[in-house]
Amino acid sequence: MNLDEITSSLRSGSQKLALQNAAIKNVALNAVAEALNINRASIIDANTKDIEIARKNGVSESIIDRLLLNDKRINGIINGLKAVISQTDPIGEEVAGWKTPNGLQIRQVRVPLGVVAIIYENRPNVTVDAFSLAYKSGNAILLRGSSSSYLSNVEIVRVIKDALAGVEGGVPEAIELVEVKEHDHSDVDQILTAVGKIDVVLPRGGKKLIETVVRNARIPVIETGSGVCHLYVDSEGDLEMACKVAENAKIQRPSVCNAIECIVVHSAVAEKFLPMLEEKFAGRVKFHADERAIKYLKSAIPATNNDFGNEYLDYECCVKIVDSIDEAIDYINSHNTKHSESIITESRANARLFQARIDASCVYVNASTRFTDGGEFGFGAELGISTQKLHARGPMGIKALTTTKYLIDGEGQTR
């Protein structure tokens, strides 16, 4: 990979985009949406080949689900892109403005970050999501997907670049895809040390990937987290609701980062709730239960220390019993990844205590953690779920790819 050549082209693309208004960028993005629709057969064909290779390599079906593209998912990708098009362009937005006593007019306005890199695993829909958000916010983007989705990503990027090249004002040099070779991560090292060439990098994937990027990067990182999410069933919770929410949060799509990995239950309701939960799950989930919870679950196996704080990304979860909401909060804060947490309770006081004390980007009351998603939050698409506290937190939409600068107008003032 010739990173100097790639980032030079991307920098040129970002500079062109920075001068474009929303109308011009939206025309280009609409062309991309049309091209994705027209070329869906070739995209699905490339994706089918990726999945065939993944299955031969023994990849689990839950991960295969993350790789899969079909007509329904391509429709979702296109709808997400159209939602980004419909959003207000943040570039040039005046965040604040004032006049100083000496007459200087100061305005704080939103500007693009510049050249953004994203390193991500498995999910080829991220290719379009990341591109669309970057393009609309005036940024060029370097995509480094995984080898398991490489053929899909190659075809998607080809479609995007061709669409941009074919429309007036399109900037095809605003997107580049890294050639990925299996078991070779030297390109990742180059990206992480590209000081002055790449303005920020976002890791999106499992714990190992995120830790590698955070540990080795010499350029700024927006950390997106793995998802060790919890559901706490309070002593004053509606148990039928808890079963319904647990089923959705664990079973609907267990391979994603906003699925729950641990169910924490107050001891006052454990004896009644856990058999209800086991019946609701109907053998679809393997329970790893602590020594108290296992007494109420016929099919559970004993949990080990490694189960608590583990991201299964599969039809498995751990179960823990606590004696108070304070114990639940302390346990969750010491085992989560600051992603998404939920409480089931009819107590307003407990709900607000949980939301105030839980350290996570998204904290729910009586709802599934599966709603932590850019589309569900109205962003259309997302770059990921930021679990850090600086610059961006939670689902990252368009504004997460902007910073601000101060524009100062004077009339000859000196200090």
N, C-alpha and C positions, 0 to 999 in steps of 0.2 A: 504494500500500500504506500503510495506516494502522498503522505499526509500534507506536505507543504503545498503540493499542487491542488489537492482537494480543498484544503481550507482557504487557499487563495481565491479559488473559484467561488466558494461559499461566501467569503467576505465581500466579494464583488456583488454577489446576489443580494446580500443583506443590505448593502448600500443602495442598490436600486430600489429594493422594497421599501426602504425607509422614506423614500421620496414619493411613494404612491399613496393615493387616497383610497378610501374604503371601496368606492365604486369600481376602480380598476382592479383591485385585489379580488373583489367579489365576482367579477366577470371571469377571471382566471379560475377561481375555485368552482364556479358553476360549470366551466368546461371540464374540470377534473371529475366532477360528479357525473356528468353525462358520459365521460369516457369510462369510468368505472362500471357504469350500467351496461354500456355497449360491449365492454371486454370482460364481462363477468365469466363467460365460459372459459376463457384462457386462464383467468385467475383461479377458478375452481380446479381446472386441470392441473395447474402447477401445485396447488394445495393438495390435491389427491396424491401426487407423487411424493410430496413431503410426508404425508401421513403413512404411505406405504413404507417409506424408509424408516420412519419412527417406529412402526409396529415391528419391522424386522429387527430393529435395535432393542426391542423389549420395553419400549416406553409405555407407561401405565395408561389406561383408558381415560383416567381423569386429566392427564396431561394432553392426551390426544384431543380431548374436548376443547382444550384451550387453543390447540392448533387449527381446529376445524373451521373451514369456511364453506358456506352453502348459500343458496339464494336468500334465505331468510337473514343470515348474518351480513351478507353484502347489502341487502336492503337497509339493515340497521346502520352499517358504515356510511352509506349514502345519506341516510336521514340525519345522522350525526354531523356529517359535513354540511348539509343544508342548514342545520341549526347554527353552526358556526358562522355561516354566511349571513344569517339573519341577525346576528348579534352586532351590537354597536362596536365599532372599531375603537379600541382604547387609545391608539396612538394620537398624540396631540391633546389628549384630555387634560384640562387644567385642574390639577389636584388642589392647589391653593394659590392665592395671589394676594399681594398687599403692597402698600406704598410705605417706604421708610421715611423718617423725619427729614432726611436730606433730599427727598424727591425721587429716589430710585424706585422704579416699578419692578417688582420681583414676582415672577410666575414659576410655579413648580408644575412641570408637564410630564406626561408619560411618554417614554421612548422605548424602542425595542432593546433587548439585551444584546443582539448582534448575531453571533454564530453559536448555535446551541447543538450539543450532542446528546443523544439518548441511547443508552445501552439497555436492551430489553430482551426478555426471554419468551419464546414460544408464540405469543399471540400476534398474528399478522395484522389484525385490525388496528393495532397500535401504530403501525406504519402510516395509515391514513389519518388517524386521530392526531398524532404528533405533527405530521406535516401540515394539516389544516390549521391547527392552532398556531403553529410557528408562522405560517405564511400570512394569516390574517393579522397577526400582531407584528408583522414586519421583520421577522427573523428568518435566517437561513438555518437549515437543520441537517446534521450528519446523523444518519441512522445506522446503528450497529445492532442488528437482530441476532438471533441464535441460529446455529447451523440447522436446527430442526425445522425452521420455517424459512430457510434461505430461498428456496425456489419460489415460494409464494411472494416473498418480499421483493425479489428481483422483478417479477412480473408486475406487481403493483407499482413499483417505482418507475418501471418502463412506461406504464400507462399514464402515470402522473406527469412525467417529464415530456412525453409526447403531447399531452393535452396542453401543457403550459407553453410548449414551443409553437403550438398551432393557433394561439390566440394572441391578439395584439395586446402588448403590455405584460404578457406572461414572462415569468422569470424562472426558466428551467434550472438555472444554476443555483437556485435557492434550496435544492434538495440533492443529497448524495447518499448512496448506500455503500457501506463497507463490504467488500468481498470477504465472506466468512469461510474459513477452512476449519474443518472439524479438528478439535483438540489443539488448535493453534490460537492462542490469545495474545500474541505479540501486538496485534493491532489495538487491543484494549489498552495495553501499556502506553502505546504511542498517544492515544486519545487523552489518557489521564495526565500525561505530562506535556500536553501541547499548550504551554504557557504563551499567551499573546496571540494564539491562533484560534483557540476555542474559548468562548467567554464563560460557558457554564456547561456542566454535564449532569444528566439525570439518569440514575440507575433505576430500572423498573423490572423487578423480578423477585427471586427468592433471597433468603437471608444471606447466603454465601456470596451471591453477586453484589448485593448492597454493601456488605462488609468489605469486600475486595475494593470496590470503588472508593468508599469512604477512607479506607486505610492507605490507599496508594495514590490518590489524586493530588496533583499539584495545582489544579485549576479549581475554581469554585464548584461545589456540588449542591444540588437540591436533592435531599435524600427522600426517596419514596420508600415506604416501609413494607416489609413483609407483614402479613396479616394474622397475628395471633389475637383474635377477637373473642370476647367473652359475652355470654348472656347470663345475667344474674336474676334469679327468680326470688323475689323478696318474700318475706313472711306475710305481707299484705298484697301479694300479687294475685291476679286472676289466673288460675292454673290452666283453664281451657285456652286462654289467650297465650299463655306461656308455651304450651304444647304447639299451638299453631305457629307462633313466631319462631320457635326452635326448629320446627320442621322446615320452614322456609329458609332460615339463616344457615342451616347445616346441609340440607339435602338438595335444594333447588339447583345449586351449582357449586359443589364442594371444592372445586379446584381453583377458585378465585380468592383474592386476598380479603374480601369483605365477608367471607363465610365464617361462621363461628367455629372455634376449635376447642372451646371449653364451656361447659354449663356449670355455673356456680349456683347452689341451691341453699336457701336458709333451712336450718334444721327443723324449724317449726312446721314446714310443709313438705319436707323430703319424703316422709313415709307415704304420703298421699300422691305427691307429684311424680316421683320417679317411676312407679309402675304405670302411671298414665302416659308418661313420656315414652317408655319402652313399648307400650302398646301402639302409640302414635307412629313411632319409627318403624315398627313391624319388621324388625330384623334387617333393616337397610343400613344401619350404622353400627359399627363396633364400638362399644363403650369401654373406656379405660377408667375405672372407678376407684376412688380412694377407699380406705378401709371402712369408712362409715357408709358411703353411698352404695358399695357393692352388696350390702345386706338387702337392699331394696330392688336390685336389678338382677333378674334371673340369668341374663345372657352376658353380663359384664365380665371382664378380666381385671385382675388387680393392676392398678396404675403404678408406674415407677416414677422416680423423680424426673426422668427425661420426658414424661408425658406432659407435665405441667410447664407451659410455655412453648410447647411444640406446635409447629405449623404442619398439620397432616396433609392438607390439600387433597383429602380423600374422604371416603365414607367412614371416618373415625372421629371420635372426640373424647375428651376426658371429662369426668364429672367430679366435682368437689363439693362437700358440704361445709357450711360455715354457720356460726352461731349468732352473727350480727351483721348489719349492713356495714359497719366499720371494718369488720374482718374481711368482708367481701371486697370492699374498696382497697384495702391494703394488699390483699392477695392479687387482685387484678393489676394494680399499679406496679407490682413487683414482677409480674409475669407477662405483661402485654408488650406490644410493639408500638404503642401510642397511635394505633390506627382507629378502630371503631369498637365501642362498647355499648351494651344495652342493659337496661333494667326493666323488669316487669313488676309493676307495683300500682296499687290504688292509693298510695299515700303520697300526697303532694310534697310533704316535707322530705320524705325519703327520696323522691324523684329529684328534687332540687339539690339535696345533699349529694347525691350520686353525680349529677351533672357538674356541681361545683368542684368536687374533689377528684374525680377521675381525670387522669392525665392522658388524654387522647385527642386526636384531631376532630373526631365526631363522637358525640355521646347522645344516645337515644333513650327515650322513655316510651315503653309500650310499642316498640316497632323493631323491625328486623334490621340488622346491620347491613343487609344486602343493598340498602338504599345509598350507601356511600359510593357514589358514582357520578362522574361529571354529567352524564346524560340525565340521571334522575334529579340532579341539582339544577338542571336547566342550562348547563354549559354546552350542551351538544356533544362535545367530546372532552377528553381529559388527557393530560400527560401522565397522570398517575395520582396517587394519594400521598401527599407530603406529610411525613410524620415528624418533621423537625419544627422548630419554632421561629426560625428566622426566614424572612422574605415571603415564604408561602407555607400554608398549612391546610391539610384536607385536600379534597378534589381540586386539581389545578386546571383552571380554564385559561382563557386568553390573557387575563391580567397577570397571571403568574409568570408569563414570559416578558414582562415589561419591568423597567426600572423608571426612575425619574431623573430629570435634570432641571436646573434652575436657569431661567432665561431672565436676564436683568437688562432693562432699558434705562439709560440715563441721558443727561443733557450737559455732559462735561464735568460731572461731579468728580472731585478728587478727595483723597483722605489724608 
